[in-house]
Amino acid sequence: MQQIRVIAAFQMHFRPARWDGIADAESQAIAEALLEKYGQG
């Protein structure tokens, strides 16, 4: 349940058109692009 909320929060911020909490290909691509641009911390 917590994982769904975390994914939904990520989607609300970076893809507000659809935020169902399901880690789909588009969410994965956004996360990978962010890591590529800003690094892994």
Summary of the structure (lengths in Angstrom):
residues: 41
radius of gyration: 10.2
end to end distance: 25.6
largest distance: 29.1
contacts: 82
relative contact order: 0.17
helix: 66%
strand: 0%
